[in-house]
């Protein structure tokens, strides 16, 4: 059985709409643990497939996809671009255009 933080984090991730992104830290804060960004990473790795989470819509606080040298990075970027997320020349996502905050959890 998942703890309250994990359950809330999964629900928040599930609600990120196509074409929008959120960050590990934002999800952690709204799920109840301001310093739980690494826990969100673990939740994504362990639960995305099982719970059908849109893992690709979660990025780091700088608007970047971590792990630039991996195929996973390229796949995540492709999925986001297919949804209309625009990357700048620096490889960062413009949060003014597509940062999603889970307002219903405020």
ROLO-237995 format. One record per residue: residue in three letters; x, y, z of N, C-alpha, C in turn. Coordinates in nm, 3 decimals, always signed. Example, Ala and Ser with C-alpha at 12.3 -4.5 7.8 and 13.67 -1.06 7.14 Angstrom:
<nodes>
<node vexti="ala" n_x="+1.319" n_y="-0.569" n_z="+0.780" ca_x="+1.230" ca_y="-0.450" ca_z="+0.780" c_x="+1.320" c_y="-0.330" c_z="+0.780"/>
<node vexti="ser" n_x="+1.285" n_y="-0.225" n_z="+0.708" ca_x="+1.367" ca_y="-0.106" ca_z="+0.714" c_x="+1.290" c_y="+0.003" c_z="+0.787"/>
</nodes>
This chain:
<nodes>
<node vexti="unk" n_x="+0.083" n_y="-0.118" n_z="+0.000" ca_x="+0.000" ca_y="+0.000" ca_z="+0.000" c_x="+0.088" c_y="+0.125" c_z="+0.000"/>
<node vexti="unk" n_x="+0.057" n_y="+0.218" n_z="-0.088" ca_x="+0.136" ca_y="+0.339" ca_z="-0.101" c_x="+0.104" c_y="+0.437" c_z="+0.012"/>
<node vexti="unk" n_x="+0.206" n_y="+0.516" n_z="+0.048" ca_x="+0.184" ca_y="+0.619" ca_z="+0.149" c_x="+0.109" c_y="+0.737" c_z="+0.087"/>
<node vexti="unk" n_x="+0.067" n_y="+0.831" n_z="+0.168" ca_x="-0.012" ca_y="+0.944" ca_z="+0.122" c_x="+0.065" c_y="+1.027" c_z="+0.021"/>
<node vexti="unk" n_x="+0.194" n_y="+1.051" n_z="+0.045" ca_x="+0.274" ca_y="+1.130" ca_z="-0.048" c_x="+0.277" c_y="+1.065" c_z="-0.186"/>
<node vexti="unk" n_x="+0.305" n_y="+0.937" n_z="-0.189" ca_x="+0.312" ca_y="+0.865" ca_z="-0.317" c_x="+0.179" c_y="+0.870" c_z="-0.390"/>
<node vexti="unk" n_x="+0.072" n_y="+0.846" n_z="-0.319" ca_x="-0.061" ca_y="+0.849" ca_z="-0.380" c_x="-0.092" c_y="+0.988" c_z="-0.437"/>
<node vexti="unk" n_x="-0.062" n_y="+1.092" n_z="-0.361" ca_x="-0.088" ca_y="+1.229" ca_z="-0.408" c_x="+0.001" c_y="+1.263" c_z="-0.526"/>
<node vexti="unk" n_x="+0.128" n_y="+1.223" n_z="-0.521" ca_x="+0.220" ca_y="+1.252" ca_z="-0.632" c_x="+0.172" c_y="+1.185" c_z="-0.760"/>
<node vexti="unk" n_x="+0.131" n_y="+1.061" n_z="-0.751" ca_x="+0.079" ca_y="+0.990" ca_z="-0.869" c_x="-0.042" c_y="+1.063" c_z="-0.928"/>
<node vexti="unk" n_x="-0.132" n_y="+1.107" n_z="-0.842" ca_x="-0.252" ca_y="+1.176" ca_z="-0.888" c_x="-0.216" c_y="+1.309" c_z="-0.955"/>
<node vexti="unk" n_x="-0.123" n_y="+1.381" n_z="-0.899" ca_x="-0.079" ca_y="+1.507" ca_z="-0.958" c_x="-0.018" c_y="+1.482" c_z="-1.095"/>
<node vexti="unk" n_x="+0.071" n_y="+1.386" n_z="-1.104" ca_x="+0.136" ca_y="+1.354" ca_z="-1.232" c_x="+0.031" c_y="+1.314" c_z="-1.335"/>
<node vexti="unk" n_x="-0.064" n_y="+1.234" n_z="-1.295" ca_x="-0.170" ca_y="+1.187" ca_z="-1.385" c_x="-0.248" c_y="+1.304" c_z="-1.444"/>
<node vexti="unk" n_x="-0.258" n_y="+1.414" n_z="-1.373" ca_x="-0.339" ca_y="+1.529" ca_z="-1.416" c_x="-0.265" c_y="+1.629" c_z="-1.505"/>
<node vexti="unk" n_x="-0.136" n_y="+1.612" n_z="-1.525" ca_x="-0.064" ca_y="+1.706" ca_z="-1.612" c_x="-0.118" c_y="+1.692" c_z="-1.753"/>
<node vexti="unk" n_x="-0.173" n_y="+1.799" n_z="-1.808" ca_x="-0.235" ca_y="+1.787" ca_z="-1.941" c_x="-0.133" c_y="+1.781" c_z="-2.054"/>
<node vexti="unk" n_x="-0.172" n_y="+1.725" n_z="-2.166" ca_x="-0.085" ca_y="+1.723" ca_z="-2.283" c_x="-0.042" c_y="+1.866" c_z="-2.320"/>
<node vexti="unk" n_x="+0.083" n_y="+1.879" n_z="-2.360" ca_x="+0.136" ca_y="+2.009" ca_z="-2.398" c_x="+0.184" c_y="+2.093" c_z="-2.282"/>
<node vexti="unk" n_x="+0.176" n_y="+2.039" n_z="-2.163" ca_x="+0.219" ca_y="+2.109" ca_z="-2.043" c_x="+0.322" c_y="+2.022" c_z="-1.969"/>
<node vexti="unk" n_x="+0.401" n_y="+2.086" n_z="-1.884" ca_x="+0.498" ca_y="+2.013" ca_z="-1.802" c_x="+0.491" c_y="+2.064" c_z="-1.659"/>
<node vexti="unk" n_x="+0.543" n_y="+1.984" n_z="-1.569" ca_x="+0.562" ca_y="+2.025" ca_z="-1.431" c_x="+0.701" c_y="+1.978" c_z="-1.390"/>
<node vexti="unk" n_x="+0.742" n_y="+2.013" n_z="-1.270" ca_x="+0.876" ca_y="+1.975" ca_z="-1.224" c_x="+0.866" c_y="+1.877" c_z="-1.107"/>
<node vexti="unk" n_x="+0.976" n_y="+1.807" n_z="-1.085" ca_x="+0.982" ca_y="+1.714" ca_z="-0.972" c_x="+0.952" c_y="+1.788" c_z="-0.841"/>
<node vexti="unk" n_x="+1.011" n_y="+1.906" n_z="-0.825" ca_x="+0.994" ca_y="+1.984" ca_z="-0.703" c_x="+0.853" c_y="+2.034" c_z="-0.682"/>
<node vexti="unk" n_x="+0.789" n_y="+2.081" n_z="-0.788" ca_x="+0.651" ca_y="+2.129" ca_z="-0.777" c_x="+0.560" c_y="+2.013" c_z="-0.736"/>
<node vexti="unk" n_x="+0.578" n_y="+1.900" n_z="-0.801" ca_x="+0.495" ca_y="+1.783" ca_z="-0.767" c_x="+0.517" c_y="+1.744" c_z="-0.621"/>
<node vexti="unk" n_x="+0.642" n_y="+1.742" n_z="-0.578" ca_x="+0.672" ca_y="+1.706" ca_z="-0.439" c_x="+0.606" c_y="+1.802" c_z="-0.341"/>
<node vexti="unk" n_x="+0.618" n_y="+1.930" n_z="-0.369" ca_x="+0.559" ca_y="+2.030" ca_z="-0.279" c_x="+0.408" c_y="+2.014" c_z="-0.269"/>
<node vexti="unk" n_x="+0.341" n_y="+2.001" n_z="-0.381" ca_x="+0.195" ca_y="+1.988" ca_z="-0.379" c_x="+0.150" c_y="+1.853" c_z="-0.323"/>
<node vexti="unk" n_x="+0.237" n_y="+1.754" n_z="-0.329" ca_x="+0.203" ca_y="+1.624" ca_z="-0.271" c_x="+0.229" c_y="+1.619" c_z="-0.121"/>
<node vexti="unk" n_x="+0.294" n_y="+1.724" n_z="-0.069" ca_x="+0.310" ca_y="+1.733" ca_z="+0.075" c_x="+0.451" c_y="+1.725" c_z="+0.130"/>
<node vexti="unk" n_x="+0.552" n_y="+1.722" n_z="+0.044" ca_x="+0.690" ca_y="+1.717" ca_z="+0.092" c_x="+0.776" c_y="+1.809" c_z="+0.006"/>
<node vexti="unk" n_x="+0.793" n_y="+1.930" n_z="+0.052" ca_x="+0.867" ca_y="+2.032" ca_z="-0.022" c_x="+1.005" c_y="+1.986" c_z="-0.067"/>
<node vexti="unk" n_x="+1.067" n_y="+1.899" n_z="+0.006" ca_x="+1.202" ca_y="+1.852" ca_z="-0.029" c_x="+1.200" c_y="+1.710" c_z="-0.086"/>
<node vexti="unk" n_x="+1.088" n_y="+1.668" n_z="-0.143" ca_x="+1.073" ca_y="+1.532" ca_z="-0.190" c_x="+1.091" c_y="+1.511" c_z="-0.340"/>
<node vexti="unk" n_x="+1.166" n_y="+1.600" n_z="-0.407" ca_x="+1.183" ca_y="+1.586" ca_z="-0.552" c_x="+1.242" c_y="+1.451" c_z="-0.590"/>
<node vexti="unk" n_x="+1.339" n_y="+1.404" n_z="-0.514" ca_x="+1.399" ca_y="+1.273" ca_z="-0.546" c_x="+1.301" c_y="+1.159" c_z="-0.527"/>
<node vexti="unk" n_x="+1.209" n_y="+1.175" n_z="-0.433" ca_x="+1.105" ca_y="+1.074" ca_z="-0.416" c_x="+1.016" c_y="+1.071" c_z="-0.540"/>
<node vexti="unk" n_x="+0.989" n_y="+1.187" n_z="-0.598" ca_x="+0.907" ca_y="+1.192" ca_z="-0.719" c_x="+0.979" c_y="+1.118" c_z="-0.832"/>
<node vexti="unk" n_x="+1.110" n_y="+1.134" n_z="-0.842" ca_x="+1.188" ca_y="+1.061" ca_z="-0.942" c_x="+1.168" c_y="+0.911" c_z="-0.922"/>
<node vexti="unk" n_x="+1.178" n_y="+0.864" n_z="-0.800" ca_x="+1.160" ca_y="+0.721" ca_z="-0.772" c_x="+1.018" c_y="+0.674" c_z="-0.805"/>
<node vexti="unk" n_x="+0.921" n_y="+0.758" n_z="-0.774" ca_x="+0.782" ca_y="+0.723" ca_z="-0.806" c_x="+0.766" c_y="+0.708" c_z="-0.956"/>
<node vexti="unk" n_x="+0.823" n_y="+0.801" n_z="-1.032" ca_x="+0.813" ca_y="+0.794" ca_z="-1.178" c_x="+0.879" c_y="+0.666" c_z="-1.231"/>
<node vexti="unk" n_x="+0.995" n_y="+0.633" n_z="-1.177" ca_x="+1.064" ca_y="+0.513" ca_z="-1.224" c_x="+0.991" c_y="+0.384" c_z="-1.188"/>
<node vexti="unk" n_x="+0.928" n_y="+0.384" n_z="-1.072" ca_x="+0.864" ca_y="+0.260" ca_z="-1.027" c_x="+0.717" c_y="+0.248" c_z="-1.065"/>
<node vexti="unk" n_x="+0.650" n_y="+0.360" n_z="-1.096" ca_x="+0.505" ca_y="+0.356" ca_z="-1.112" c_x="+0.452" c_y="+0.400" c_z="-1.248"/>
<node vexti="unk" n_x="+0.534" n_y="+0.461" n_z="-1.331" ca_x="+0.483" ca_y="+0.519" ca_z="-1.457" c_x="+0.412" c_y="+0.416" c_z="-1.544"/>
<node vexti="unk" n_x="+0.475" n_y="+0.304" n_z="-1.565" ca_x="+0.415" ca_y="+0.202" ca_z="-1.651" c_x="+0.293" c_y="+0.138" c_z="-1.584"/>
<node vexti="unk" n_x="+0.310" n_y="+0.101" n_z="-1.458" ca_x="+0.203" ca_y="+0.032" ca_z="-1.386" c_x="+0.075" c_y="+0.117" c_z="-1.376"/>
<node vexti="unk" n_x="+0.092" n_y="+0.249" n_z="-1.354" ca_x="-0.023" ca_y="+0.336" ca_z="-1.334" c_x="-0.054" c_y="+0.425" c_z="-1.454"/>
<node vexti="unk" n_x="+0.017" n_y="+0.406" n_z="-1.564" ca_x="-0.007" ca_y="+0.484" ca_z="-1.685" c_x="+0.020" c_y="+0.632" c_z="-1.668"/>
<node vexti="unk" n_x="+0.124" n_y="+0.665" n_z="-1.595" ca_x="+0.155" ca_y="+0.806" ca_z="-1.568" c_x="+0.226" c_y="+0.870" c_z="-1.687"/>
<node vexti="unk" n_x="+0.194" n_y="+0.996" n_z="-1.717" ca_x="+0.262" ca_y="+1.067" ca_z="-1.826" c_x="+0.399" c_y="+1.117" c_z="-1.778"/>
<node vexti="unk" n_x="+0.489" n_y="+1.025" n_z="-1.758" ca_x="+0.622" ca_y="+1.053" ca_z="-1.702" c_x="+0.698" c_y="+1.158" c_z="-1.782"/>
<node vexti="unk" n_x="+0.672" n_y="+1.162" n_z="-1.912" ca_x="+0.747" ca_y="+1.251" ca_z="-2.000" c_x="+0.714" c_y="+1.398" c_z="-1.975"/>
<node vexti="unk" n_x="+0.608" n_y="+1.427" n_z="-1.902" ca_x="+0.568" ca_y="+1.565" ca_z="-1.874" c_x="+0.630" c_y="+1.621" c_z="-1.747"/>
<node vexti="unk" n_x="+0.724" n_y="+1.549" n_z="-1.689" ca_x="+0.792" ca_y="+1.595" ca_z="-1.569" c_x="+0.938" c_y="+1.621" c_z="-1.602"/>
<node vexti="unk" n_x="+0.983" n_y="+1.743" n_z="-1.573" ca_x="+1.120" ca_y="+1.784" ca_z="-1.605" c_x="+1.184" c_y="+1.847" c_z="-1.481"/>
<node vexti="unk" n_x="+1.310" n_y="+1.885" n_z="-1.493" ca_x="+1.375" ca_y="+1.944" ca_z="-1.377" c_x="+1.339" c_y="+2.092" c_z="-1.362"/>
<node vexti="unk" n_x="+1.384" n_y="+2.152" n_z="-1.255" ca_x="+1.345" ca_y="+2.290" ca_z="-1.223" c_x="+1.398" c_y="+2.393" c_z="-1.322"/>
<node vexti="unk" n_x="+1.494" n_y="+2.353" n_z="-1.405" ca_x="+1.549" ca_y="+2.443" ca_z="-1.505" c_x="+1.479" c_y="+2.429" c_z="-1.640"/>
<node vexti="unk" n_x="+1.376" n_y="+2.347" n_z="-1.646" ca_x="+1.305" ca_y="+2.326" ca_z="-1.772" c_x="+1.380" c_y="+2.235" c_z="-1.866"/>
<node vexti="unk" n_x="+1.462" n_y="+2.148" n_z="-1.810" ca_x="+1.541" ca_y="+2.057" ca_z="-1.891" c_x="+1.504" c_y="+1.913" c_z="-1.861"/>
<node vexti="unk" n_x="+1.533" n_y="+1.830" n_z="-1.959" ca_x="+1.518" ca_y="+1.686" ca_z="-1.941" c_x="+1.652" c_y="+1.634" c_z="-1.891"/>
<node vexti="unk" n_x="+1.654" n_y="+1.570" n_z="-1.776" ca_x="+1.781" ca_y="+1.517" ca_z="-1.726" c_x="+1.832" c_y="+1.401" c_z="-1.813"/>
<node vexti="unk" n_x="+1.962" n_y="+1.377" n_z="-1.810" ca_x="+2.020" ca_y="+1.265" ca_z="-1.882" c_x="+2.036" c_y="+1.292" c_z="-2.030"/>
<node vexti="unk" n_x="+2.095" n_y="+1.402" n_z="-2.066" ca_x="+2.104" ca_y="+1.444" ca_z="-2.206" c_x="+2.170" c_y="+1.344" c_z="-2.299"/>
<node vexti="unk" n_x="+2.250" n_y="+1.256" n_z="-2.247" ca_x="+2.322" ca_y="+1.164" ca_z="-2.336" c_x="+2.248" c_y="+1.033" c_z="-2.360"/>
<node vexti="unk" n_x="+2.131" n_y="+1.020" n_z="-2.302" ca_x="+2.062" ca_y="+0.891" ca_z="-2.314" c_x="+1.955" c_y="+0.895" c_z="-2.422"/>
<node vexti="unk" n_x="+1.918" n_y="+0.777" n_z="-2.468" ca_x="+1.809" ca_y="+0.764" ca_z="-2.564" c_x="+1.676" c_y="+0.804" c_z="-2.498"/>
<node vexti="unk" n_x="+1.665" n_y="+0.782" n_z="-2.368" ca_x="+1.545" ca_y="+0.821" ca_z="-2.296" c_x="+1.520" c_y="+0.970" c_z="-2.305"/>
<node vexti="unk" n_x="+1.627" n_y="+1.048" n_z="-2.299" ca_x="+1.618" ca_y="+1.193" ca_z="-2.312" c_x="+1.559" c_y="+1.230" c_z="-2.448"/>
<node vexti="unk" n_x="+1.610" n_y="+1.168" n_z="-2.552" ca_x="+1.561" ca_y="+1.197" ca_z="-2.687" c_x="+1.415" c_y="+1.156" c_z="-2.704"/>
<node vexti="unk" n_x="+1.379" n_y="+1.042" n_z="-2.645" ca_x="+1.241" ca_y="+0.993" ca_z="-2.654" c_x="+1.147" c_y="+1.087" c_z="-2.579"/>
<node vexti="unk" n_x="+1.188" n_y="+1.130" n_z="-2.460" ca_x="+1.107" ca_y="+1.221" ca_z="-2.381" c_x="+1.087" c_y="+1.353" c_z="-2.456"/>
<node vexti="unk" n_x="+1.193" n_y="+1.404" n_z="-2.513" ca_x="+1.183" ca_y="+1.529" ca_z="-2.589" c_x="+1.088" c_y="+1.512" c_z="-2.709"/>
<node vexti="unk" n_x="+1.100" n_y="+1.399" n_z="-2.777" ca_x="+1.013" ca_y="+1.372" ca_z="-2.891" c_x="+0.866" c_y="+1.370" c_z="-2.848"/>
<node vexti="unk" n_x="+0.836" n_y="+1.302" n_z="-2.738" ca_x="+0.699" ca_y="+1.296" ca_z="-2.688" c_x="+0.646" c_y="+1.435" c_z="-2.655"/>
<node vexti="unk" n_x="+0.729" n_y="+1.516" n_z="-2.591" ca_x="+0.686" ca_y="+1.651" ca_z="-2.555" c_x="+0.666" c_y="+1.738" c_z="-2.678"/>
<node vexti="unk" n_x="+0.756" n_y="+1.728" n_z="-2.774" ca_x="+0.742" ca_y="+1.807" ca_z="-2.896" c_x="+0.617" c_y="+1.767" c_z="-2.974"/>
<node vexti="unk" n_x="+0.585" n_y="+1.639" n_z="-2.973" ca_x="+0.463" ca_y="+1.592" ca_z="-3.040" c_x="+0.338" c_y="+1.650" c_z="-2.975"/>
<node vexti="unk" n_x="+0.348" n_y="+1.686" n_z="-2.847" ca_x="+0.236" ca_y="+1.748" ca_z="-2.776" c_x="+0.237" c_y="+1.900" c_z="-2.790"/>
<node vexti="unk" n_x="+0.339" n_y="+1.955" n_z="-2.856" ca_x="+0.345" ca_y="+2.099" ca_z="-2.878" c_x="+0.436" c_y="+2.175" c_z="-2.785"/>
<node vexti="unk" n_x="+0.510" n_y="+2.106" n_z="-2.699" ca_x="+0.604" ca_y="+2.173" ca_z="-2.611" c_x="+0.723" c_y="+2.219" c_z="-2.694"/>
<node vexti="unk" n_x="+0.760" n_y="+2.346" n_z="-2.678" ca_x="+0.869" ca_y="+2.405" ca_z="-2.755" c_x="+0.993" c_y="+2.416" c_z="-2.669"/>
<node vexti="unk" n_x="+1.105" n_y="+2.372" n_z="-2.726" ca_x="+1.234" ca_y="+2.382" ca_z="-2.660" c_x="+1.312" c_y="+2.497" c_z="-2.721"/>
<node vexti="unk" n_x="+1.380" n_y="+2.573" n_z="-2.638" ca_x="+1.467" ca_y="+2.679" ca_z="-2.687" c_x="+1.597" c_y="+2.621" c_z="-2.739"/>
<node vexti="unk" n_x="+1.680" n_y="+2.707" n_z="-2.797" ca_x="+1.809" ca_y="+2.663" ca_z="-2.848" c_x="+1.898" c_y="+2.604" c_z="-2.739"/>
<node vexti="unk" n_x="+1.874" n_y="+2.648" n_z="-2.616" ca_x="+1.952" ca_y="+2.598" ca_z="-2.503" c_x="+1.900" c_y="+2.465" c_z="-2.450"/>
<node vexti="unk" n_x="+1.796" n_y="+2.409" n_z="-2.514" ca_x="+1.739" ca_y="+2.282" ca_z="-2.472" c_x="+1.643" c_y="+2.292" c_z="-2.356"/>
<node vexti="unk" n_x="+1.608" n_y="+2.415" n_z="-2.319" ca_x="+1.517" ca_y="+2.436" ca_z="-2.207" c_x="+1.376" c_y="+2.466" c_z="-2.256"/>
<node vexti="unk" n_x="+1.281" n_y="+2.426" n_z="-2.175" ca_x="+1.140" ca_y="+2.453" ca_z="-2.201" c_x="+1.107" c_y="+2.589" c_z="-2.141"/>
<node vexti="unk" n_x="+1.032" n_y="+2.668" n_z="-2.214" ca_x="+0.989" ca_y="+2.799" ca_z="-2.165" c_x="+0.870" c_y="+2.779" c_z="-2.071"/>
<node vexti="unk" n_x="+0.896" n_y="+2.793" n_z="-1.941" ca_x="+0.790" ca_y="+2.772" ca_z="-1.843" c_x="+0.678" c_y="+2.875" c_z="-1.854"/>
<node vexti="unk" n_x="+0.705" n_y="+2.990" n_z="-1.912" ca_x="+0.597" ca_y="+3.090" ca_z="-1.926" c_x="+0.491" c_y="+3.041" c_z="-2.022"/>
<node vexti="unk" n_x="+0.525" n_y="+2.945" n_z="-2.107" ca_x="+0.430" ca_y="+2.892" ca_z="-2.204" c_x="+0.362" c_y="+2.764" c_z="-2.161"/>
<node vexti="unk" n_x="+0.432" n_y="+2.681" n_z="-2.083" ca_x="+0.373" ca_y="+2.548" ca_z="-2.060" c_x="+0.398" c_y="+2.488" c_z="-1.922"/>
<node vexti="unk" n_x="+0.424" n_y="+2.571" n_z="-1.821" ca_x="+0.438" ca_y="+2.516" ca_z="-1.686" c_x="+0.299" c_y="+2.497" c_z="-1.626"/>
<node vexti="unk" n_x="+0.272" n_y="+2.376" n_z="-1.580" ca_x="+0.144" ca_y="+2.343" ca_z="-1.519" c_x="+0.161" c_y="+2.334" c_z="-1.368"/>
<node vexti="unk" n_x="+0.074" n_y="+2.405" n_z="-1.297" ca_x="+0.070" ca_y="+2.396" ca_z="-1.151" c_x="-0.060" c_y="+2.328" c_z="-1.110"/>
<node vexti="unk" n_x="-0.051" n_y="+2.236" n_z="-1.018" ca_x="-0.171" ca_y="+2.161" ca_z="-0.975" c_x="-0.257" c_y="+2.244" c_z="-0.882"/>
<node vexti="unk" n_x="-0.324" n_y="+2.344" n_z="-0.935" ca_x="-0.402" ca_y="+2.437" ca_z="-0.854" c_x="-0.506" c_y="+2.370" c_z="-0.766"/>
<node vexti="unk" n_x="-0.562" n_y="+2.261" n_z="-0.814" ca_x="-0.665" ca_y="+2.193" ca_z="-0.734" c_x="-0.611" c_y="+2.135" c_z="-0.604"/>
<node vexti="unk" n_x="-0.478" n_y="+2.133" n_z="-0.588" ca_x="-0.419" ca_y="+2.081" ca_z="-0.465" c_x="-0.373" c_y="+2.191" c_z="-0.372"/>
<node vexti="unk" n_x="-0.395" n_y="+2.316" n_z="-0.408" ca_x="-0.349" ca_y="+2.427" ca_z="-0.323" c_x="-0.427" c_y="+2.436" c_z="-0.195"/>
</nodes>
